[in-house]
């Protein structure tokens, strides 16, 4: 049976290689080990070349350990908040998770360029998915810390499939390549740090809640003022409508009276010509009668 400590050390060296150099480096170690330790050589020969996203996450372990560990600690806080059903902390921590995952995935792209193995966006998306999975599940976090991933990870709900995800099954709690390790904090210090971050997250959530309540109060005051303005405008509109209706009624009455007056005028104008003719005839008759009277008064004419 192969020495697991020796296998882990060799695997750490191999998985630091660029994917394009992995197979050649592995085969060289197998050739070197066969005469001395055939079992170890066979175990090394079984190590698989890492997928691009897995390789890049492994390099984050080696070159960006501090940033990665901060992300994984935030994941632990999220898991604790979920266990405690702390909605306020969950909201704040989930927002922070999106930010740090995006930032570290972007940093992974820059690191790939630095290491001479640039990657495309789909690979960075898989890196982000692997980081999300590591924040979701403690075992997935340990797999990432090993620096020996051979494939990307994906969280389905709160479950992460780790079957065959780590080279040689070498992942262990808190493990990381020797070049990337830092002294583990004492348990009480970890608990104190987690409590402090939890309190800070709660305080931020409370401040955000207070700000939201203040904005809600201001919005309600604005709505009340707007309601008063609407009510006043509605009352003015009602009064104007009543005045308009009264004026329309008055106009209709005046139009009716005008129509009656125009009818009477037309009838009167039609009556004038006959009356003038009658007057003319009466004037002629009166003139003729006056002439007859004057003739009678004058007496008989002389012989």
C-alpha positions in Angstrom: 0.0 0.0 0.0 1.3 3.4 -0.9 2.5 5.8 1.8 -0.3 8.4 1.9 2.0 11.2 3.2 4.5 10.6 0.4 1.7 10.4 -2.1 0.2 13.7 -0.8 3.5 15.4 -1.1 4.1 14.2 -4.7 0.5 15.1 -5.6 1.0 18.5 -4.3 4.0 19.0 -6.5 2.2 17.6 -9.6 -1.0 19.6 -9.2 1.1 22.8 -9.0 2.1 22.2 -12.6 0.2 23.7 -15.5 -2.3 21.3 -17.0 -0.3 21.0 -20.2 2.8 19.9 -18.2 1.0 17.6 -15.8 1.1 14.2 -17.7 4.8 14.5 -18.5 5.7 15.5 -14.9 3.6 12.6 -13.5 5.1 10.0 -15.9 8.6 11.2 -15.0 7.8 10.7 -11.3 6.4 7.3 -11.9 9.5 6.2 -13.8 11.7 7.6 -11.0 9.7 5.8 -8.2 9.2 2.4 -9.8 12.6 0.9 -8.8 12.3 2.3 -5.2 8.6 2.0 -4.4 6.4 0.3 -6.9 3.3 0.8 -4.8 3.8 4.5 -4.6 4.7 4.6 -8.3 1.4 2.9 -9.1 -0.6 5.3 -6.9 1.1 8.3 -8.6 0.3 6.8 -12.0 -3.4 6.8 -11.1 -3.4 10.6 -10.4 -5.5 12.3 -13.1 -4.8 15.4 -14.9 -7.0 18.2 -13.4 -9.7 20.0 -15.4 -8.9 23.6 -16.1 -11.2 25.0 -13.5 -10.0 22.5 -10.9 -6.4 23.4 -11.7 -7.1 27.1 -11.3 -8.8 26.5 -7.9 -5.8 24.5 -6.8 -3.6 27.5 -7.8 -5.8 29.8 -5.6 -4.9 27.5 -2.7 -1.2 27.9 -3.5 -1.0 31.6 -4.4 -4.1 33.2 -2.9 -4.5 31.2 0.3 -5.5 34.2 2.5 -8.3 35.4 0.2 -9.5 31.8 -0.3 -9.6 31.1 3.4 -11.5 34.3 4.1 -14.1 33.1 1.5 -14.3 29.7 3.2 -14.7 31.2 6.6 -17.6 33.3 5.3 -19.1 30.1 4.0 -18.9 28.6 7.5 -20.7 31.6 8.8 -23.4 31.2 6.3 -23.9 27.6 7.2 -24.1 28.6 10.9 -26.7 31.3 10.1 -28.7 28.8 8.1 -28.6 26.4 11.0 -29.8 29.1 13.4 -32.4 30.4 10.9 -31.0 33.9 11.3 -32.7 35.6 8.4 -31.0 39.0 8.9 -27.5 37.5 9.0 -28.3 35.3 6.0 -29.4 38.2 3.9 -26.2 40.2 4.7 -23.9 37.2 4.4 -25.4 36.0 1.1 -24.8 39.5 -0.4 -21.2 39.3 0.8 -20.9 35.8 -0.7 -21.8 37.0 -4.1 -19.3 39.8 -3.9 -16.3 37.7 -2.7 -17.0 34.8 -5.1 -17.2 37.2 -8.0 -14.0 39.0 -6.8 -12.0 35.8 -6.2 -13.1 34.3 -9.6 -11.9 37.4 -11.3 -8.6 37.2 -9.4 -8.3 33.6 -10.5 -8.4 34.8 -14.1 -5.6 37.2 -13.4 -3.6 34.4 -11.7 -4.0 32.2 -14.7 -2.5 34.9 -16.8 0.4 35.3 -14.4 1.0 31.5 -14.5 1.1 31.5 -18.3 -2.1 29.5 -18.7 -4.9 31.9 -19.4 -8.5 30.6 -19.4 -11.8 31.6 -20.9 -14.9 32.9 -19.2 -16.6 29.4 -19.0 -13.7 28.2 -16.9 -14.0 31.1 -14.6 -17.7 30.4 -14.3 -16.8 26.8 -13.2 -14.3 28.3 -10.7 -17.1 30.5 -9.3 -19.4 27.4 -9.0 -16.6 25.5 -7.2 -16.2 28.3 -4.7 -19.9 28.5 -4.2 -20.0 24.8 -3.5 -17.1 25.1 -1.0 -19.0 27.7 0.9 -22.1 25.5 1.0 -20.6 22.3 2.4 -17.8 21.8 4.9 -16.5 18.7 3.1 -16.4 20.5 -0.2 -14.4 23.3 1.6 -11.9 20.6 2.8 -11.7 19.3 -0.8 -10.8 22.8 -2.1 -8.3 23.4 0.7 -6.5 20.2 -0.3 -5.3 21.9 -3.5 -5.7 18.5 -5.3 -9.0 18.9 -7.1 -9.3 17.1 -10.4 -12.7 18.4 -11.4 -14.9 21.4 -10.7 -17.5 21.2 -7.9 -21.2 22.1 -8.0 -23.7 22.6 -5.2 -27.2 21.2 -5.7 -29.1 22.8 -2.9 -26.9 22.1 0.1 -25.4 18.9 -1.4 -22.1 18.7 -3.2 -21.0 15.5 -5.0 -17.4 14.9 -4.1 -17.0 11.4 -5.6 -13.7 11.3 -7.4 -13.2 15.1 -7.0 -9.9 14.9 -5.2 -6.8 13.2 -6.4 -6.2 9.9 -4.7 -8.9 10.7 -2.1 -6.4 12.7 -0.2 -8.6 15.5 1.0 -8.7 15.9 4.8 -10.1 18.6 7.1 -8.0 21.7 7.0 -5.5 20.2 4.6 -3.6 22.4 2.1 -0.3 22.2 0.2 2.7 22.8 2.5 3.6 25.9 0.6 0.2 27.4 1.3 -0.4 26.4 4.9 -0.6 28.8 7.7 -0.8 28.0 11.4 -4.3 27.0 12.4 -6.0 29.4 14.8 -6.9 27.9 18.2 -10.5 26.8 18.5 -11.4 29.6 21.0 -9.9 32.2 18.6 -11.9 30.7 15.7 -15.1 30.8 17.8 -14.4 34.4 18.9 -13.7 35.4 15.3 -16.9 33.8 14.1 -18.9 35.4 16.9 -17.4 38.8 16.1 -18.1 38.5 12.4 -21.6 37.2 13.2 -22.2 40.3 15.4 -20.8 42.6 12.7 -23.1 41.0 10.2 -26.1 41.4 12.5 -25.2 45.0 13.2 -25.0 45.7 9.5 -28.3 44.0 9.0 -29.8 46.1 11.8 -28.4 49.3 10.2 -29.8 48.3 6.8 -33.2 47.6 8.4 -33.1 51.0 10.2 -32.3 52.7 6.9 -35.0 50.8 5.1 -37.5 51.8 7.8 -36.5 55.4 7.5 -36.9 55.3 3.8 -40.3 53.6 4.3 -41.4 56.4 6.7 -40.3 59.1 4.3 -42.1 57.3 1.5 -45.3 57.1 3.6 -45.1 60.8 4.4 -44.7 61.6 0.8 -47.7 59.4 0.0 -49.8 61.1 2.6 -48.9 64.5 1.2 -49.6 63.4 -2.3 -53.0 62.0 -1.1 -53.8 65.4 0.4 -52.9 67.1 -2.9 -55.0 64.7 -4.8 -58.0 65.2 -2.5 -57.7 69.0 -2.9 -57.4 68.7 -6.6 -60.3 66.4 -6.8 -62.4 68.9 -4.7 -61.4 71.7 -7.0 -62.3 69.6 -10.0 -65.7 68.8 -8.5 -66.4 72.5 -7.9 -65.3 73.4 -11.5 -67.5 70.6 -12.9 -70.6 71.9 -10.9 -69.9 75.5 -12.2 -69.6 74.2 -15.7 -72.8 72.2 -15.4 -74.7 75.3 -14.1 -73.3 77.4 -16.9 -74.3 74.8 -19.5 -77.8 74.7 -18.1 -78.0 78.5 -18.2 -76.7 78.5 -21.8 -79.3 76.0 -22.8 -82.0 78.2 -21.3 -80.7 81.3 -23.0 -80.5 79.3 -26.3 -84.2 78.3 -25.8 -85.3 81.8 -25.1 -83.3 83.1 -28.1 -84.9 80.5 -30.3 -88.4 81.7 -29.1 -87.5 85.3 -29.7 -86.2 84.6 -33.2 -89.5 82.8 -33.9 -91.6 85.7 -32.7 -89.4 88.1 -34.7 -89.9 86.0 -37.8 -93.6 86.0 -37.3 -93.7 89.7 -36.7 -91.6 90.4 -39.8 -94.0 88.3 -41.9 -97.0 90.3 -40.6 -95.6 93.7 -41.5 -96.1 93.6 -45.3 -99.8 92.8 -45.2 -100.3 95.4 -42.5 -98.5 98.0 -44.6 -100.7 97.2 -47.6 -103.8 97.5 -45.5 -102.5 100.8 -44.1 -101.9 102.1 -47.6 -105.5 101.1 -48.7 -106.9 102.7 -45.6 -105.0 105.9 -46.3 -106.3 106.0 -49.8 -109.9 105.3 -48.7 -109.6 108.1 -46.0 -108.3 110.5 -48.6 -111.1 109.7 -51.0 -113.7 110.1 -48.2 -112.2 113.4 -47.1 -112.3 114.6 -50.7 -116.0 113.6 -50.9 -116.8 115.4 -47.7 -115.1 118.6 -48.8 -117.0 118.5 -52.1 -120.4 118.1 -50.3 -119.5 121.0 -48.0 -118.7 123.2 -50.9 -122.3 122.9 -52.2 -123.7 122.6 -55.7 -121.7 124.0 -58.4 -123.0 127.3 -60.1 -125.1 127.1 -63.3 
